[in-house]
Structures are given as structure tokens and as C-alpha cells.
Amino acid sequence: PIRAAAGAAPAGSPFEHSVSFWRLDAVRVEQAFADGSVVPFFRFRAMRGVRSNGALPLLDAPEGSTVILRIRNRLPVAIKPLLV
């Protein structure tokens, strides 16, 4: 399963309570449709952590906190993720 990867800053760090770190891999999957067709697609898979929302990582940070997101592309092409 795809899992979220939120971790705290290292203990003793000045950012210990205000920074969220997430590490994700962009990996290839195939998406099947009701008509039987299959198309290549990609998903983000967490490198560590356990939080998820269905098949997708659940990334959650308190309001006003700093977020550091690391995405490793394991696809044969470049990606341009959109974060909303």
C-alpha cells in the first residue's frame, strides 16, 4: 500500500515543533478502466511512515508550520507534480 511519510525534525533541533518532513517516491503504476483498457500512470509512494488516505499518501501539517517535501523520481521521464 501507499503510505504517508511525515516525520518530525530531529530532537533538539530549533525546528523540532515547526517543521514536517515528507519523503516520497514517484513510481510507475498501471491504471485499469472499466472497458478493460490499461494506461501507464504514476503515484507517490512513501519512503517511510504509515499515514494514508486510501491508496494515496496523507500529508498533514499544522497551520503555520514549515513543510519540506522530497520527491525522488523513479520514472523514466520527468514529472511536474501539482500540490494543491
C-alpha positions in Angstrom: 0.0 0.0 0.0 1.0 3.6 -0.5 1.6 5.3 2.9 2.3 8.8 4.1 5.7 9.8 5.2 5.5 12.6 7.7 8.3 12.8 10.2 9.4 15.3 12.9 12.5 17.3 12.9 15.4 15.8 14.8 15.2 16.0 18.6 16.9 19.2 19.9 16.6 20.9 16.5 15.3 24.5 16.6 12.6 23.3 14.2 11.6 20.3 16.3 8.0 21.5 16.6 7.5 23.6 13.5 8.8 21.5 10.5 7.3 18.5 8.8 9.4 16.3 6.6 7.9 14.0 3.9 9.8 11.7 1.6 8.0 10.3 -1.4 8.9 8.2 -4.5 7.2 8.8 -7.8 6.6 5.2 -9.1 5.0 3.8 -12.2 1.7 2.0 -11.9 -0.9 0.9 -14.4 -4.5 2.3 -14.2 -7.2 -0.1 -15.4 -10.5 1.2 -16.7 -14.0 -0.5 -16.8 -13.7 -1.0 -20.6 -10.6 -3.2 -20.0 -8.0 -0.6 -21.2 -4.9 0.0 -19.2 -2.8 3.1 -19.3 0.6 3.9 -17.6 0.3 6.3 -14.7 2.3 7.3 -11.7 1.7 7.5 -7.9 3.6 8.8 -5.0 4.7 6.1 -2.6 6.1 7.0 0.8 9.6 6.1 1.6 8.8 5.9 5.3 5.8 6.5 7.6 2.4 4.9 7.9 -0.3 7.5 7.3 -2.5 7.1 4.2 -5.9 8.2 2.8 -7.0 5.2 0.7 -4.3 4.5 -1.9 -2.6 7.9 -1.6 -0.3 9.4 1.0 -1.9 11.6 3.6 0.3 14.7 4.1 -0.9 16.8 7.0 0.9 19.7 8.7 -0.3 22.2 11.4 -1.1 25.7 10.1 1.9 28.0 10.0 4.4 25.1 10.1 7.2 24.7 7.5 6.9 21.7 5.2 9.9 20.0 3.5 8.9 17.6 0.7 11.4 15.4 -1.0 10.3 13.6 -4.1 12.5 11.0 -5.8 11.6 10.4 -9.4 11.8 6.6 -10.2 10.0 7.1 -13.6 11.7 7.1 -17.0 10.5 10.7 -17.6 10.4 13.9 -15.8 7.4 14.8 -13.6 5.9 18.1 -12.6 3.7 17.4 -9.5 1.0 19.8 -8.6 0.4 20.4 -4.9 -2.9 22.0 -4.1 
